[in-house]
Amino acid sequence: MDVNDIENVAVLGAGNMGHGITEVVAMAGYSVTMRDVEKEFIEDGYESIEWSLQKLAEKDRLGESPETVLDRIETTVDLADAVSDADLVIEAAPEQLDLKRDIFGDLDELTPEDAVLASNTSSLSITRIAEATERPDQVVGMHFFNPPVKMDLVEVIYGEETTDATAETAYEFVEAIDKTPIYVRKDVNGFVVNSVLGPFMDEPAWMVSNGNATIQQADAAMVHRRGYPMGPFELADLTGLDVGYHVRNEAGRPIPPILQEKVDAEDLGRKTGRGYYDYEEGDGPDYDPEDGEDFDTLQVEARMANEAAKLIGDDVATADAVDTGMRLGAGFPEGPCRRADKIGLDAVLEKLESLHEETGADRFDPADYLVTLVESGATGRDAGEGFYEYDTGGTRDYQFLNHDLDDGVLTVELDRPEQLNALSEDLLGEIDHLLSNVDVDDVRCVVFEGAGDRAFSAGADIGGFADATPTDFMDVTPAFETVHEFDRPTLAKVDGFCLGAGLELALACDLRLATEGSEFGSPEIGLGLIPGGGGTQRLLRMLGETRAKELVFRGNRIDAERAEEWGLINRCVPEDEFDDVVAEFVDDLVSGPPIALKVAKTVMNEGGEVGLDAGLAMESQGFGLLMGTEDVREGTAAFREDRDPEFEGN
């Protein structure tokens, strides 16, 4: 079965995962049948899909009407009806191995012989599930994350007999429904995300159990010092302590005493009103930023890096797959492999060896792959190689942006859609590096845009600057000035949120175009901060004192129509016309005279910061400089001959 042969999909289960997967598949244009064992389950699931589609439509995040998507969905309680003509079956039944094996035994008899059979299990063995069929080579894991409509990641998991062809079909199908797949090439317990997330959850629990930390210290440190979206105890309360407990039990891992105590007392988190925090009589998570100052974050992150090294060394997943999985599946600010490379793998190994010698605990036993990397001198970013290779020359493997240079147009895509393309220190560094090292002679203009369909950039990733000190912010971030001073025209293509640091990046560009639904703002004042990256000064010069101060002082958002009225953007464009209008602007920039555009940009940028007389002098000098260029001769000749000029930049 090739992905192009997939037309009909069956989803078995109408619960949270089942109806979510059904919705995602139908939104991607596939005919899908949702089946469950009781009619009332089906009705509840279908109503949830209707509600979700309506909300997406209200937020203008649905490319067609809810009714059109719903027309692709059929429902049934009859398994044979659901799967008899299915090209792909995605089972989303409860996490019970015997139940799933029974289902797959039935699927073996009821589905077409070339159908791909997938399980959405989050923890059970794909190999054991596949053993219930006569075609284990066509069985694969497809682990969606909850809720499927919002979460971008899908783990594609091999069983022992799964063929590359089957896994590749599943992988390509995930891409076809606009999700991001990662391969899990061996059927290991926990797959990738839960394997690496395990140490994040249980190491702090061991540290608290052993009297080396408090719950508040651990959560505060991991959130405010290291930039994770939630602390480990806060996250455990949200997901349910019993869930983590059973996962550890099934895997045969020792249970931290504090977790055992909570489970024994049936304090299972938010759902019971009490877990690590009190949600009934207390305020829930009650940690403050300063609480985490003395917590040993390296002990936790070293264990996560070690778990990643085990997966990579055992050929379960690549470093990039691990990092992608943790960013998209767990909301980590960056992957554990990239972070470990920054810390230094030698420091990670030293920490593990010290803890292993001190405690004798198996969880600190260093992975062979980690030891091999360090012994070979591949100790991380500073060494030029670690989990990744780092080119110390002009080229670089970018993690958070995509770029393409085609016919003089350098397109730069901010690629952190799961974080609404928030600008972290690393992403800003990549922008600065790209523009500082690209061959300017090959570039006629630069277009910045955001990945996904929700944001250009929704602001700064505060977590990405977790290790910075106040003095690190005293200078304007080089990336903004690099964009502002780049020798070619720059254009911000804004579709969605353009807030905070995202607005500051757009302001650093020469031109700004936006869709009608986009929003702009400088919300930093609500955090007790002011806009950075030159934002206050560019807003002042662009909007004047009255409007600039309103935007900064109030911290409110304005829509694209008002942004155009104020002069913040060049055009506010309907969604269906946006690409065409951007293309018209880009065509003018690409076909324009490179030298004259460079001089015009320099004179206008610098002239706006000096007095009128000095600005006029700069303009005069620039005009005289251009008079001797081949481009001027070509431009005047083309004018006389009534043809379009062909500027060469000479």
N, C-alpha and C positions, 0 to 999 in steps of 0.2 A: 504494500500500500504506500503510494507516494502522497505527499501532502496535497498535491494538485487533484488527487482523486477523492479527497474528502469533501463530501457534500452534506451528508446527514450525520448528525452527532446525537448520541443519547447520553443523558446525565442521569445517573441513578442516585436519587436522594433529593429531597426538596427542602432540607434544612438550611441553615445559614450558608454552608459551603455549597450545597447542591444548587439552591436557587441563585446564589451569587455566580457560580460558574455558568449556569444556564443563561443568565443575563449577559454576561461577558461574551459568550459564544454567539448569542443572537445579535448583539450589537455589532459584532464583526461580520455579519452577513450570512451566517450559516443557519440552516434549518436544524432545529434542536428539539428533541423530545425529552421532557422532564418526567421521571417516573418515581413514585414512592409507593409504599405498601398500603397506605390509607388515603382515602379521598380527601379527608380533612387536612392531612399534611400537604397534599398537592395544592389545595385551595389557599392555605396559609402562605406557601412558597410563592405561588403565582401573584397573590396580593402584594407580597413584599417586592416582587419584581416591578409590578405596576407602580407602586409608590416610589421606588428608587428611580425608575425611568422618568417619572414626572418631575422629581427633584433635579435630575440631571438636565432635563429640558428647561426648567426654570432658571438654571444657572448657565444656560447656553453652552452646555458641555455634551450635547447629543447632536450628532450630525443629521438626524432625521427625526420624524415624529415618534413618540412612544408607541403609537398604534402600529406603525410600520414594523418596529422591532417585535412587538407582541405577536404580530401576524406570523412570525417565524417560529413561534413556540407552540408546541403541542404538549398535552399532558395525558398521562394514563397511569393506572395502577397495574396494568398488565405488562409483565416483563417482556414477553414475546413480542407484543405490539411495539414496545419501545425500541427493541434492538434488532428486529428481524432484517431491517435494511440499513442498519447503522454502519458507517465506515469507521467511526471512532466511538468507543464507549468510554465514558469517564465515570468511574464508580466513586460515589461520595457518601458511602454508608458510614455508620458509627465505627469507631476505632476498636473493633473486635475481630481478631484474626479468624476465628471459626466462621463468623458471619461473612466476612469478605471471601473466604475460600469457598463457601457455599455459593455465593453469588457468581464467582468466576467459574465454578463448575457448571452452573446453568448457562452462563454466557458462552462457554465452549460449545454447547449444543445448539444455542439459539441464534448466534450471530453469523454473518457471512464468513466464509473461511479465511478471507484476507483482511478482516477487520482488525484494527489495533485496539487492544484492551488495556485501559489505563486505570490505575488506582490513585486516588487523591490522598492516600494515607500520609500522615505526618510522622509516623514512627515505626510502622510495622514493616516486616521484611517483604520486599517485592518478590524475592525468590520463593518464599513460603506460599505467598498468594498464587504465584504462577504455577506452582506444583499441582494446583487443583485443576489445571487444564492440560490438554494434549498438545498445546502450542505455546509453551513458555517463551519461545523466541519472539512472540508477538505481544508479550505482556511488558508493560513499562510503568514506572511511577511518574505521576504528574502532580506534584505537591503544590497546590495553590495556597496562598496565604490569606488570612481573614482580615477584612472582607475582600473577596476577589475583585469587586468592582474598583476598589481604591488601591489595593496592593499590586505592585507591578511585577513581582517576582514569581516565577514558577520553577521549582526544582524538577529536572527531568532525570529519573533515576533508573539505572540499569539493575535488573535482576541478574542472576548468574547466567541465565540462558538468553537474555535479551540481545537481539542482534543490533549491529550498528544501524541497519536500515530502519528498524522499528524506532530506535531512539532518535534518529535524525528526523523521522516523520513527526514524532511528538514535538521535538525541538522547533521544527519549522512551523508546526501548527501553533505553538505558543507565540511565535513571532507574528503569525497571521492574525491572531486575535489581539495584537498590539500589547503584548506582555513581554517581559524580558526573561528568557530561559537561561539556566545554567545547568551544565552536565554534572551529575553525580555518578561517576563511572563504576562504582562498586556499591553493593548493597550493605552499607554500614549503618549501625544503629545511630539514629539521630540525623542521618544524611549530612548536609553541610551546615545549614544555619543553626539547627538545634545542637549540633555537636560543638560548635564554637561558642554559642550562647550559653552552654552549660557552665563553663568556668566563670563567666560574667555573673551568673546567678549564685553558684554554690561556693566560690572562693570567699566572697565577702561573708557568707553564712558561716563558713569555717572560722574566719577571722573573728567574727562576733562571738561564736561559740567558745573560742579559745581565750576570750578576754582581751584580744588585741585591738578591738575597735568597737564602736557602737553602730547601731543601725543608721542613725542620723549622720555619723561621720562618713560611712561608706557611700550613702546616697548623695550627700552633698559633694563629696570629692569627685565621684564619677560624673555627676552632672555639671558642676560649676568649674571644676579644674580640668576635666578631660572631655567635656562636651557631649556626653551621651544624652539622648532625649529623656531618659528616665533613669533613676537609680535602680540598682538590682532588687532591693527590697520593695520599692514602690512598684516595680514591674511585676514582681511575684504576687503582690496583693491584687494587681489588676487581672492577671491571667488565672489566679487561683493556686494556692499553695499545694492543694491536692494534686493538681496537674503535674507540677514539677516533681512532687514526691513520687508519683507513680512512674514517671519517666525514669527517674534515678533507680527506682526499685527494679523495673523491668530490665534496665541495663546492668544491674548488679553493682551499681556504684554505692559507696558508703553514703549514708544520710547524715548531714550536719545535725548535731544535737538540737540546735534552735529550731530547725525545720521539723524535726520529729516531735518536739514539744508542742509546736503550734498545731500540727495535724492531729496529735492525740487529743488536744483540747478543742478540736473542731473549729479553730480560728483560721479560716481558710482564705481570708482576704476580704475584698470589697463585698463579695456576694454573701458573706455571713456577717458583715458589719464590723469585723475585727480580724486583723491578721498581724502583720508586723506593725501596722499602725491601727489606731482606733478610729473608725468611721461613724460610730454611733454617738458616743459621748465626747470623742476627741475631734480634732480638725484634720484627720488623715495625715498624710506626709507633712511633718512639721520641722523639716531641716532648713537651716539657713546657709548661705554660701560659705560663711567663715567656719562652719562646723567641720568642713572636710580638710582643713589645713594639714593635719598630721596623719592622714590616712595614707597607707602605702599602696598607691594605685598601680605601681609596677608589679606587685605580687599578682594582681588580677590580670593585667594586660600581658604579663609574661605567660601565664597559663593559657590565655586565649591564643597567643602567638604559637605556643607549643602545640595546641590542638590543631591549629591550621597547618603547622609543619607536619603533623602526623598524616593529615589528609593528603597533603601534597606529596609527601614521601611515599605514601602507599598508592599513589596514582588514582586517588578517589576524585580529586578535583585540582584544578590549577589555582595558582595564587589569585589570578584575576577573577575566577569563578567564586572563590571564597570571599574576596572583598566585595564583589558585586552582590553576592548573596546577603552579606551582613549589612550593606548599605540599604538595599531595597527591602530585605526581609525583616530586618531588625531596627532599621532607622539609624544605624551607626553613622557618625559624621564622616568617617572614612573607614576603609577596611582594616582589619587587624594586621594584615601583611604589610601594607604601606606604613601603618603606624609603627610596627616593630622595626621596619627598615629605618625609620626616623630615629627611634630610640637607640638603635644599634643592636644587632643580633647578639653581639658579644655581651652586652649588658643584660639582655634577656636571658641568655644561657647562664651567665654568672649568677643571676638571681635564682633561676631554677635549681642549679647545682647546690647553691648555698642552702636553699630551703629543703632540698632532698636530703642533704647531709644532716641538717638540723632536725628534721622531723621523721625521716624515713618513709614518708607518705608516697605512695606510688603516683599520686596525681602530679608530683613535681618531677618525675623521671623524664629527662629531656628526650625529645624525639630524635631518632637517628639522623633524620634529614637536617634538623637544626644544627646538630653537632657537626655534620659534614660541611654545611655552609660556613660556619664559623672557622673551622679548622682549615678551610680552603681560602680564607681571607675575605669571603663574601659576607661582610658584617653589616651591610646596609647601605643607605644612601651616600653617606660620607665616603664609603669605600668604592663607590661606583657600581656595586652589585650586592644584592641580598636575596630576598624573595624575588625581586625584580632587578633588571639591569638598568643602570642610570648612565646615560651618555654625558660626560662632562664637557663635551664640545658644544657646537651650536645646535645640534638636533636633540630631540627629547621626546619621550613617550608620555603623552599627556593623559592624565587620569580623569579630569573633570571638564575637559572641553574637546569638541571635535572641530576640525578645520579642513577646509578644502579651497584650493586655489585653481580657478577655472576661468580662462580668458580674461585675466586681470582682476577678477573679483575674488577677494579673500573672504570667505564666509566663515565666521567664528560662532560656533554654537555652544552656549553654556549648558553643560550636560549634567545637571543635578536635578532632574524633574521631580524626584521623590522629596527634595527639599525646596521645591519651587525655585530651583536654580539660585539658591542663596550663595552669596559670594564669600567663600572661605579664604583664608590666607593662602592655601594651596592653589585655589582656582585663580585668584588674583595674580599669584606668582606665575602661573601658566600663561595668562594673558600677557603679562609683561615680557616673559621669555619669548613667546611666539612673535610678538611685534618687534622685539629687539633683535631677533635673529632671522626673520624672513628676508629674502632678497627683495628689497623695495623696488628694484627695477622691474620686477615681474608683476608688481601690484599696481592697479589703477584705483581701486577703492576697497574699503573693508566694510563688511556688513556684520553686525552683531545681532544675534537672536537667541532666544531661550528654547531649550528642548521641552517637549510636552505641549500641552494646550492650555496651560493655566497661567504661566508667568514668563515675562522677560527675565526678571529677577525680583524676588519679593524682599530683598534686603541682605544684610550681612548675616553670615552664619556665626553667631556669637560663640557657639561651641568650637568653631574652627580656629578661634583665637584664644582658646582656653589657657594656653601656657604663656600668653603674652603678659608683659608687665605694663603699667601705665605709660612709661617712657617710650614703649614701642609704638605708641599711637601718636607721638608728638609730631612726627613728620607725615606729610601727605603720602598715602600709599603709592608707590611708584607706578603701579598699573594704570591708575587714572591719568597721571601725567603722561605716561607713555602713549595712551590712547589720544589724549588731547594734542600732543605734539607730533604724532605720527605724520610722516611726510605726504601721506595721501588722504583724501577725504574719507571720513568714517561716518557710518550711518547706523543708527539703532532701530531695529525692526521690532517694535513692541506689540505683543499680543498677550494681554492679560495684566497681571500685577507688575508695576514698575515702582518699587518702593525703597526708601532708605538708600542703601548702597547701590541697589539696582538703578535707582534714579540718578545717583551720582555717576554711575558708568554711562548712562544715557546722556547725561549733561556733558560728559567729557567728549562725546561724539559731536561731529559737526552738524549732523542732521538727525531728526527724530520723526519717524512715522509710526502711527499707532492705529489699531482697530478701535471701532466705536465702543466696544465693551471694556477697554483697558482702563486701569486706574493708576493714578500717580499720587505720591505723597512722601513726606519726610517725617516718619513717625518717631524719630529718635528722642524727641523731647519727652515722650511718654516713658522712656527708660531713664530719664535724668541725664540724657546726652544731647549733643547737637550733631547735625549732619557732618560727616567727614568727607575725605576724598575730594576736597575743594567744593563740596556741595553748597555751603553757605555763600561763598563768593560767586560761584557761577549763577546761582539762583538770583542773587542781588543784581548782577549785571544783566541778566536775561529778563527778569520780570520787573525790576525796579523795587524800591524799598518796600512799598505798601504790600504788594502781593507776595514778595519773598518772605517778609516777616509773618504774614498770615499763614503761609504754608508751613513755616518752621515753628512758629510759636504755638499754633493750635494743634499741629501734628495730624491734621485731618487729610483725608484723601479727596482728590478731585477727579472727575471723569475726563475722558479724552476730549469731549466737546469743549469743556471749560479750559482744559490744557491748551487746546488750539486757540481758543479765544484770548487766553492770557499770553500766548506766544511761547509757551513751554515746548510745544511740538510744532512741526511744520504742517502736518496734515492729520486729520482724524478721518479714517476711511472705513466704509462698511466692510464687514468680514469678507464678503464674496468678491470685493474689488481690491482687496489688500495686496495680494501678490502682484497684480498687474500694476498698481501704482508704485510699489517698491521697484519693480522691474524698470519702469519709466525713469525713475530717479537714478537707478544704477546705470542704465544705458547712457544717460547724459554724463555721468561721472566717468564712465569707462571710455567714452568717445571723446572726452574733453582733453585739453592739452595738459599733460602731467606737470610740466614745469610751472605753467601759469597757475594751475590749481595749488601747487605747493607754495608758490610765492603769495598767492591770495590768502591762503590759510595762515601763513606766517604773519603777514601784514595785519590781517584782521584780528588774529589772536593776541599778538603783542601790542598792536595799536590800541586795542580796547583797554589796555592796562596803563597807558601813558596819556599825557596831555594831547590836545588836538594838534598842536604844532609839531610835536614829535611824531605823531601818527601820520600826518601829512608828509613829513620828510621820509618816513619809511615807505609810504606808498609811492612817492616819487622815485626813490631808489629802486624799488621793485619794478616799476614801470620801465625805467631805463635799462635794467638788467634784461628784461624780457625782449626788448626791441632788437637785440642781437641774436635771437634764437631762430633755429630752423622752423620751429612750430609757428612763429609769427609769420614767417614768409609763406608757409603752407596755408595758414588761415587766411591771409589776405589774398593769396592766389585763388583759393577755393571760393572766396567771396566774389571775386571778379568773374570767375568761370561758372558761377551759380551751381556749385556742387558741394557735397559734404566734405569737410576737411578730414584728412587722415593724419592725425598727430602721432609723432614717434617719440616725443620726449627729448628732442635735441634742440 
